[in-house]
């Protein structure tokens, strides 16, 4: 299903996507397209894309094809989701200790919509860190 979502194929395209989205949150899934964790996340993105199109835009980046950000954002996990708003990285406090990104596949569609909406609301108010509506500290053990 990943082929139905827009892919960014270069570092320049990623930068332009982050820079040009005016009043919408840019949600980027960094990972390997053939990885099963990414496929699960991509299916969730595909199913919510129409519902969040007014306040978010979803992109996919294959970290093997575009390795430019691997060091900068510490993209070592199989699937990493990050949020940007008006050329600024928005951090999300999920209770896991890593506020920079979501490094697992969120399978619940409504939870992902809620997180994107909280990022949008917080970022519009100028906040660089928003608190997730749900605490994930005990759900996923690392």
C-alpha positions in Angstrom: 0.0 0.0 0.0 3.0 2.3 0.3 2.9 3.1 -3.4 -0.3 5.1 -2.8 1.4 7.6 -0.5 3.8 10.2 -1.7 7.5 9.1 -1.5 10.4 11.6 -1.2 13.4 10.3 -3.2 16.1 12.8 -2.2 17.3 15.0 0.6 16.2 18.1 -1.4 12.7 16.7 -1.7 12.5 16.1 2.0 13.7 19.7 2.7 11.2 21.1 0.2 8.3 19.1 1.7 9.1 20.5 5.2 9.7 24.0 4.0 6.6 24.4 1.7 3.8 23.0 3.9 2.4 26.3 5.2 -0.4 25.5 7.7 -0.2 21.7 7.9 1.9 19.3 9.9 4.3 17.3 7.8 4.4 13.7 9.0 7.3 11.8 7.6 7.8 8.0 8.0 11.5 7.2 7.7 12.3 3.5 7.2 12.8 0.8 4.7 9.8 0.3 2.3 10.2 -3.5 2.4 10.3 -3.8 6.2 7.1 -5.3 7.7 7.0 -2.7 10.5 7.0 0.0 7.9 4.3 -1.7 5.9 2.1 -1.8 8.9 2.7 1.9 9.5 2.1 2.7 5.9 -1.3 0.9 5.9 -2.3 3.1 8.9 -1.1 6.2 7.1 -3.0 5.1 3.9 -6.2 4.7 5.9 -6.0 8.0 7.7 -4.6 10.2 4.9 -8.1 11.4 3.8 -9.2 12.2 7.3 -6.1 14.3 8.2 -5.6 16.0 4.8 -6.9 19.4 6.2 -4.2 19.7 8.9 -1.5 17.2 7.9 0.4 15.8 4.9 2.0 12.4 5.1 5.2 11.4 3.3 7.3 8.3 3.1 11.1 8.2 2.9 13.2 5.1 2.3 16.3 5.5 4.5 18.4 3.3 2.2 17.5 5.5 -0.8 17.9 8.8 1.1 20.5 8.3 3.8 21.0 12.1 4.2 19.1 12.3 7.5 20.1 9.0 9.1 22.8 10.7 11.2 21.0 13.9 11.9 17.8 12.4 13.2 19.4 9.1 14.5 17.3 7.0 12.1 18.5 3.5 13.2 15.1 1.9 13.8 13.2 -0.1 11.3 10.4 2.5 11.2 10.5 6.1 12.5 7.8 8.7 12.3 8.6 12.4 12.8 6.6 15.6 12.8 7.4 19.0 11.3 5.5 22.3 11.3 6.6 25.4 9.4 10.2 24.1 9.0 10.4 23.2 12.7 10.8 19.7 14.2 7.9 19.1 16.7 8.7 16.7 19.5 6.0 14.5 21.0 6.1 13.3 24.6 4.8 9.8 24.5 6.1 8.7 27.9 8.9 6.6 26.4 11.8 9.0 27.0 12.4 9.6 23.3 10.5 12.8 22.4 12.1 13.3 19.0 10.2 10.5 17.1 7.9 7.5 17.2 10.1 4.5 16.5 7.5 1.8 16.3 4.5 1.2 14.2 1.3 2.6 15.7 -1.4 0.3 14.5 -4.4 2.1 15.9 -5.7 4.5 13.4 -7.5 6.8 15.9 -4.4 7.0 18.1 -2.4 8.2 15.1 -5.0 10.8 14.2 -5.1 12.0 17.8 -1.3 12.4 17.9 -1.2 14.2 14.6 -4.1 16.5 15.8 -2.3 17.2 19.1 0.9 18.1 17.2 -1.1 20.4 14.9 -2.8 22.2 17.8 0.4 22.5 19.8 2.5 23.6 16.9 0.0 26.3 15.9 0.4 27.7 19.4 4.2 27.8 19.0 5.0 24.8 21.1 8.0 22.7 20.2 7.0 19.8 22.5 3.5 18.5 22.7 2.2 15.8 25.1 0.6 12.7 23.6 -3.0 12.1 24.6 -2.0 8.5 25.6 1.0 7.3 27.6 3.0 4.6 25.8 5.6 4.1 28.6 4.2 0.6 29.6 2.7 -0.5 26.3 5.9 -1.0 24.3 8.8 -2.5 26.1 12.2 -1.8 24.6 
